[in-house]
Amino acid sequence: TPEYEPLNTLKPVGDQIWLIDGPIVRFYGLPFPTRCTVVRLDGGGLWVHSPTALTEGLKAELADLGPVEHLVAPNWIHYVSVGDWQQAYPDAKSWAAPGVSTRAAKHGLALRFDHELGSHAETPWAGQIRQRLITGSKVHSEAVFFHKASRTLILTDLIENFEAERLPWWMRPLARLGGVLAPNGGMPRDMRTSFSGQRGALKAQIEELLSWAPLRVIFAHGRWFETDGAARMRAAYRWLLD
């Protein structure tokens, strides 16, 4: 299965921010590439968004950057690897979007979350990372972030952008139908449906993210927006904004 090589290694994105392309995971039988984002805060500690697989090599790279202080599970799906990171970094604080703790417990994962994420930047990263909880969906709640120093918007599943050449042949038409095939990826159609009756509220929230004028947009699945972040995000949400 095509992957974003090399995996499980830090890749610089901008000022004090890196990403990690993780392994392929299966979700409802479909292969999904994974991605984690790491920010070094002003005090030197590391903020880790949507942790992916943790390897010994990656641990060594992280140690060179600074101590891991914050683990962020940004939505109800992205928490599976948090337990491994909690074991490796027992002093790190764990932060979860609404619904994560309940779903993890339902699936038998003994995860400890110290705080639930809301729509205002938490004290440890206030002034450095903006924060917003995207609400209105019947099933999906996601905390989104904006790293001010690098002008990077950090999403998880609100945009997916799968490249056809990296998908098995049978998944390509599904990605196209789902509205997540690159270069025209966006919010998956089933997620759009979950905001039924709340389209105006969702539009206001997306417009707020655009007002932050991101240079780049990182998300968990598919080719992220390395340049022209605001324009490409606006294009991805044309169905909502126009």
Salt bridges, closest charged atoms under 4 A:
ASP21 OD2 - LYS11 NZ 2.63
ASP21 OD1 - ARG35 NE 2.89
GLU56 OE2 - LYS59 NZ 3.08
ASP114 OD2 - ARG112 NH1 2.65
GLU142 OE1 - HIS140 NE2 2.89
ASP157 OD1 - HIS78 NE2 3.13
ASP157 OD1 - HIS221 NE2 2.99
GLU163 OE1 - ARG166 NE 3.04
GLU163 OE2 - ARG223 NE 3.42
GLU208 OE1 - ARG132 NE 2.71
GLU226 OE2 - ARG223 NH1 3.63
ASP242 OD2 - ARG238 NE 3.94
